[in-house]
Amino acid sequence: MDRGKPTSTDELRPEYDFSAAVRGKHHTEFAAGSNIVLVAHPVSSAFSQYHDFCRAA
């Protein structure tokens, strides 16, 4: 059963212009490492703003 070429009516909006995009632009920074911190709700509720939490950490 040959499905043929998919027909898509989706088109990108003009504001999503990736013609000047650079593939892998942030790859080296990402590969160098990233820190992800999961904070339990009781702890996060003690801080009203994100930057307050970062300052305390």
Protein Blocks (a to p, Z undefined) as FASTA:
>chain_A
ZZbjaddfbdcdfklccklpcehklmmmmmnopcdddddfklmmmpmbfklmmmmZZ
